[in-house]
Amino acid sequence: MSAQYHDPNRRLETSPSQSDAWMTLFGAWLAIISTSGSAFAVGVFQDIHSRKPDPSSNIVGWIGATQLFLILAVSLPAGIRHDSGHFKTIFAAGVLIFILGLILLAHNETNASYVQFFYPQSILLGVGAGMVYIPSLAVQTDYWGQRSTLAIGIATSGLFVGGTVFQIMLEQMLNNGAVFAQSVGMSVLFLCVGLPVAFYCCIIGSDSDVLPPRPAGELLTSLKELLTDAPYMCVAIGGLFMNWGIYFAYIYLQPLVLDHGKDQSFAFHIISILSGAAIPGCILSPLAAEKLGTMNVFTASAFCCPVILAWAFFPATSISDVVVFAALFGFFVGAWFSLLPAVFINMRNSTRELGTQMGFAFAVGSVAVLTGTPIYSQLLGPTFQWTTPIAFSAVAAMTTGATWFLVARHLMIRRLGRT
């Protein structure tokens, strides 16, 4: 189950140099930090929106949920465009849309209306990040061959590096008296350095757009094949359930800490630990997968997430308990995120369709991201009854998702046994 398969028809016209490979990986990592990674700071924005007079929790929740939903939903058209040989076009367009959204967001004051926040933050940042994310991962297979799994894991770590960096940066500036516009403006300046470097590395410094465009009929055939591929659909459905459960800890770990009487400073830093612990998970899990098998490590990581959530989240009352939970849960979440693209590479004897494969599965999972926050809110209730939402996230959502992955693994073993 650990062998990597690659489409012999998907080749660059010239063999990529080692410098091109590293440049493309660094550019993709930096782009994900700046776009999708910064979306993990959505909790800071949500806290700002919640401090307005008479805020509606439903409206506040929809701002961040829509942003995360669009990042995943846009992955399908972005992945299709990448597989059609238009990596540079879709990547450049995503960067420009994301920068436009940040500029418009920086012009808002803290007391601006929800509509003024919704359009730049939810729509523009979500669409821009979604157009960058999948192509940044899929392009690594053109350069890294058998080490694509590790390269994609390194690039994926940008999600959590960005989440940690932006959350700390925004929170510190706001706590030190900076107004909202100034804080976001500093983020724009930071990204105006990071994104051009990423743009240069992935667009100008690489040679990744030499594949001939694929006809529409071939793309339609690829989608039909995915829908009839049982192991692939099991993973896509499992990802839907996993997305229903994973984000519960990221949204409600701070309220749990505060509910147990811990101070605001510790509550803030525990989210940084949760995101930071995912970084080694992203990088170490591909190395383990090379020895133990991709589906084995992927499925085991998925089962570890609900076990840790059910075992450690609710009983975590002391500072040490919460830190241990955040470190363990974050690590295995990072491993799961990192290995998902590698699973698709293993499942189908081709990397030519990797963008479409990831895009479709992520688009299916976007439904859970959009609906998860309202479900958590209803189950938690105004009195913060933790047992029901934890049971939903750990058992009904993530355990179900991990079980679908186990079925996919069984089907893959049967498939390989017949060939």
C-alpha positions in Angstrom: 0.0 0.0 0.0 3.0 2.3 0.2 4.0 2.3 -3.5 3.5 5.5 -5.4 2.1 5.5 -8.9 2.7 8.1 -11.6 1.2 8.7 -15.0 3.9 8.3 -17.6 2.1 10.8 -19.8 2.4 13.6 -17.3 5.9 14.8 -17.9 7.5 18.2 -18.2 9.1 18.8 -21.6 12.5 19.0 -19.9 13.6 17.3 -16.7 13.2 19.7 -13.8 16.3 20.7 -12.0 16.7 20.3 -8.3 16.6 24.1 -7.9 13.3 24.3 -9.8 11.8 21.6 -7.5 12.9 23.4 -4.3 11.8 26.7 -5.7 8.4 25.5 -6.6 8.0 23.8 -3.2 9.1 26.9 -1.3 6.7 29.1 -3.4 3.8 26.7 -2.8 4.5 26.6 1.0 4.7 30.4 1.2 1.6 30.8 -0.9 -0.4 28.4 1.4 0.9 30.2 4.5 -0.3 33.6 3.0 -3.7 32.5 1.8 -5.3 29.3 3.2 -3.0 29.5 6.3 -4.2 33.0 7.2 -7.8 31.7 7.1 -6.9 29.7 10.3 -6.8 33.1 12.0 -10.6 33.3 11.4 -11.1 33.0 15.2 -9.5 36.4 15.7 -11.8 38.0 13.2 -14.8 36.2 14.7 -13.9 37.5 18.1 -13.7 41.1 16.7 -17.1 40.7 15.1 -18.6 39.3 18.3 -17.6 42.3 20.3 -19.9 44.6 18.3 -23.1 45.8 20.0 -25.8 43.2 19.9 -24.0 40.8 17.6 -25.9 38.0 16.0 -23.9 34.8 16.6 -25.4 33.2 13.5 -24.2 36.1 11.3 -20.8 36.2 12.9 -20.4 32.4 12.4 -21.4 32.6 8.7 -18.6 35.0 7.9 -15.8 32.6 8.8 -17.7 29.5 7.8 -18.4 30.9 4.3 -14.7 31.7 3.9 -13.6 28.2 4.8 -16.4 26.7 2.7 -15.3 28.6 -0.4 -11.6 27.6 0.0 -12.7 24.0 -0.3 -15.6 24.4 -2.8 -13.4 26.4 -5.3 -10.9 23.6 -5.1 -12.8 21.6 -7.8 -12.7 24.2 -10.6 -9.2 25.1 -9.5 -8.1 21.5 -9.6 -9.7 20.9 -13.0 -7.9 24.0 -14.4 -4.6 22.8 -13.0 -5.0 19.4 -14.6 -5.9 21.1 -17.9 -2.4 22.7 -18.0 -3.3 26.1 -16.6 -1.5 26.1 -13.3 0.1 29.5 -13.8 -3.2 31.2 -14.8 -5.2 29.9 -11.9 -2.4 30.5 -9.4 -1.9 34.1 -10.5 -5.6 34.9 -10.5 -6.0 33.5 -7.0 -3.1 35.6 -5.6 -4.6 38.8 -7.1 -8.1 38.1 -5.8 -6.8 37.3 -2.4 -4.7 40.6 -2.2 -7.8 42.6 -3.4 -9.9 41.0 -0.6 -7.2 42.0 2.0 -7.0 45.5 0.8 -10.8 46.0 0.9 -10.9 44.3 4.4 -8.2 46.7 5.6 -10.4 49.7 4.7 -13.1 48.5 7.1 -13.4 49.9 10.5 -14.3 47.8 13.5 -17.9 49.2 13.5 -18.5 48.5 9.8 -21.5 46.5 8.9 -21.5 42.7 8.5 -22.0 43.0 4.8 -18.9 45.1 4.5 -16.9 42.4 6.2 -18.7 39.5 4.4 -17.8 40.4 0.9 -14.0 40.9 1.3 -13.4 38.3 4.0 -15.8 35.5 3.1 -16.0 35.8 -0.7 -12.7 37.3 -2.0 -10.4 35.7 0.6 -12.2 32.4 0.3 -12.2 32.3 -3.5 -8.6 33.5 -3.8 -7.2 31.0 -1.3 -9.2 28.2 -2.9 -7.7 29.0 -6.3 -4.2 28.8 -4.9 -4.4 25.8 -2.5 -5.0 22.8 -4.7 -2.7 23.8 -7.6 0.1 24.5 -5.1 -0.2 20.9 -3.9 -0.8 19.1 -7.2 2.1 20.8 -9.0 4.6 19.1 -6.7 4.1 15.8 -8.5 5.7 17.3 -11.6 8.9 17.9 -9.7 9.3 15.3 -6.9 8.4 12.0 -8.4 8.6 9.3 -5.7 9.1 12.0 -3.0 5.9 13.8 -3.9 4.2 12.7 -0.7 6.8 14.3 1.4 6.8 17.5 -0.7 3.0 17.8 -0.5 3.3 17.3 3.3 5.8 20.1 3.6 3.6 22.4 1.5 0.5 21.4 3.6 2.3 22.5 6.7 1.9 26.0 5.5 -1.8 25.8 6.6 -0.7 25.6 10.2 2.3 27.8 10.0 0.1 30.5 8.6 -2.6 29.9 11.2 -0.1 30.2 14.0 1.7 33.3 12.6 -1.3 35.3 11.7 -3.2 34.5 14.8 -0.3 35.6 17.0 0.4 38.7 14.9 -3.2 40.0 14.8 -3.9 39.2 18.4 -0.8 41.0 19.6 -1.5 44.1 17.6 -5.1 44.3 18.7 -4.1 43.8 22.3 -1.5 46.5 22.1 -4.1 49.1 21.0 -4.0 48.9 17.2 -7.3 49.4 15.5 -8.7 46.8 13.2 -7.8 48.6 10.0 -4.2 49.0 11.2 -3.9 45.3 12.2 -5.2 44.1 8.8 -3.1 46.7 7.1 0.0 45.2 8.7 -1.1 41.8 7.4 -1.4 43.3 3.9 2.2 44.6 4.1 3.4 41.2 5.3 1.6 39.4 2.4 2.7 42.0 -0.1 6.2 40.6 0.6 5.3 36.9 0.9 2.9 36.6 -2.1 5.2 38.2 -4.7 8.0 35.8 -3.6 5.6 32.9 -3.9 4.4 34.2 -7.2 8.0 34.4 -8.5 8.9 30.9 -7.3 5.8 29.2 -8.7 5.3 31.2 -11.9 8.5 32.8 -13.1 11.0 30.5 -11.6 9.4 27.2 -12.6 8.3 25.4 -15.8 5.0 24.0 -14.8 2.6 25.0 -17.5 3.9 23.0 -20.4 1.2 20.3 -20.4 -1.3 20.4 -23.3 -4.8 21.5 -22.4 -7.2 18.6 -21.9 -10.4 18.6 -23.9 -13.7 19.0 -22.1 -14.8 15.5 -22.9 -11.8 14.0 -21.3 -12.4 16.0 -18.1 -16.0 14.9 -18.0 -14.9 11.3 -18.4 -12.4 11.7 -15.5 -15.2 13.0 -13.2 -17.5 10.1 -14.2 -14.6 7.6 -13.4 -14.2 9.2 -10.0 -17.9 8.8 -9.2 -17.7 5.1 -10.0 -14.5 4.5 -8.2 -15.6 2.8 -4.9 -12.4 3.4 -2.9 -12.1 7.0 -4.0 -15.8 7.7 -3.1 -15.3 6.1 0.3 -12.4 8.5 1.0 -14.5 11.5 -0.2 -17.4 10.5 2.0 -15.1 9.9 4.9 -13.5 13.3 4.4 -17.0 14.8 4.6 -17.6 13.3 8.1 -14.1 14.1 9.2 -14.6 17.8 8.3 -17.8 17.8 10.4 -15.7 16.9 13.5 -12.2 18.2 13.2 -13.1 21.9 13.4 -15.0 21.6 16.7 -11.7 21.7 18.7 -10.4 24.7 16.7 -13.6 26.7 17.4 -14.4 25.7 20.9 -11.1 24.9 22.7 -10.8 28.5 23.8 -14.3 28.6 25.3 -13.7 25.3 27.1 -10.5 26.7 28.6 -12.3 29.9 29.7 -15.2 27.8 31.0 -12.8 26.0 33.3 -11.6 29.3 34.7 -8.3 29.7 32.9 -7.1 33.2 31.9 -7.6 34.8 28.5 -3.8 34.8 27.7 -3.6 31.0 28.1 -6.8 30.5 26.2 -5.3 32.4 23.2 -1.9 30.6 23.3 -3.5 27.1 23.4 -4.9 27.6 19.9 -1.3 28.4 18.8 -0.2 25.1 20.3 -3.0 23.3 18.6 -2.0 24.7 15.2 1.7 24.5 15.8 1.6 20.8 16.8 0.1 20.0 13.3 3.3 21.2 11.6 5.5 18.1 12.6 2.4 16.0 11.9 2.4 17.2 8.3 6.1 16.5 7.8 6.6 13.3 9.8 3.6 11.4 8.6 4.8 11.1 5.0 8.1 9.7 6.3 6.2 7.1 8.3 3.9 6.4 5.3 7.0 5.5 3.2 7.8 2.7 5.7 4.3 1.6 6.9 2.1 2.4 3.9 0.2 5.5 3.1 -3.3 4.1 3.7 -2.2 2.5 6.9 -0.8 5.8 8.4 -3.7 7.8 7.0 -6.4 5.6 8.5 -4.6 5.3 11.8 -4.3 9.1 12.0 -8.0 9.5 11.3 -8.9 7.1 14.1 -6.6 8.8 16.6 -8.4 12.1 16.1 -11.8 11.1 17.6 -10.1 8.9 20.3 -8.1 11.9 21.5 -11.0 14.3 21.3 -13.3 12.0 23.3 -10.6 10.9 25.8 -8.9 14.2 26.5 -11.1 17.2 25.4 -13.8 17.2 28.1 -11.8 15.9 31.1 -9.0 18.5 30.3 -9.3 20.8 33.3 -5.7 21.6 34.2 -3.3 23.5 32.1 -1.1 20.4 31.5 -4.1 18.4 30.4 -5.2 21.0 27.9 -1.7 21.3 26.5 -1.3 17.6 26.1 -4.7 17.4 24.3 -3.8 20.3 22.0 -0.4 18.8 21.1 -1.7 15.3 20.4 -4.9 16.3 18.5 -3.0 18.9 16.5 -0.3 16.4 15.5 -2.8 13.8 14.1 -4.9 16.5 12.4 -1.8 17.6 10.6 -1.0 14.0 9.6 -4.5 13.5 8.2 -4.4 16.7 6.2 -0.9 15.9 4.9 -1.6 12.4 3.7 -5.0 13.0 2.0 -3.4 14.0 -1.4 -1.0 11.0 -1.1 -4.0 8.7 -0.7 -5.4 9.9 -4.0 -2.0 9.4 -5.7 -2.0 5.8 -4.5 -5.6 5.1 -5.4 -5.4 5.9 -9.1 -2.6 5.0 -11.4 -2.1 8.6 -12.4 -1.1 12.1 -11.2 -2.5 13.8 -14.2 -5.9 13.9 -12.5 -4.6 14.8 -9.0 -6.0 18.3 -9.0 -9.4 17.0 -10.0 -9.3 14.2 -7.5 -8.4 16.5 -4.6 -10.8 19.2 -5.8 -13.8 17.0 -5.9 -13.2 15.4 -2.5 -12.6 18.8 -0.9 -15.7 20.2 -2.5 -17.7 17.4 -1.0 -16.1 18.2 2.4 -16.9 21.9 2.1 -20.6 21.1 2.9 -19.5 19.9 6.4 -17.4 23.0 6.9 -20.3 25.3 6.1 -22.8 23.4 8.3 -20.5 22.4 11.1 -20.6 25.6 13.1 -24.4 25.9 13.2 -24.6 22.2 14.3 -22.0 22.8 17.1 -23.9 25.9 18.3 -27.2 24.1 18.5 -25.7 21.1 20.3 -23.7 23.2 22.7 -26.7 25.4 23.7 -26.6 28.6 25.7 -25.4 26.8 28.9 -22.4 25.2 27.2 -23.3 21.5 27.7 -20.1 19.9 26.3 -21.0 16.2 26.2 -23.4 16.2 23.2 -21.2 18.2 20.8 -18.2 16.2 21.8 -20.1 13.0 21.2 -21.2 14.3 17.8 -17.8 15.4 16.7 -15.9 12.3 18.0 -18.3 9.5 17.3 -21.0 10.5 14.8 -18.6 12.5 12.7 -14.9 11.6 12.9 -15.3 7.9 13.9 -17.7 7.5 11.0 -15.3 9.2 8.6 -12.4 7.0 9.8 -14.5 3.9 9.3 -15.1 4.9 5.6 -11.3 5.2 5.2 -11.0 1.7 6.6 -13.5 0.4 4.0 -11.5 2.2 1.3 -8.3 0.5 2.5 -10.0 -2.9 2.3 -11.2 -2.2 -1.2 -7.7 -1.0 -2.2 -6.2 -4.2 -0.9 -8.7 -6.3 -2.9 -8.0 -4.2 -6.0 -4.2 -4.6 -5.7 -4.7 -8.3 -5.0 -6.4 -8.8 -8.3 -3.7 -7.1 -10.3 
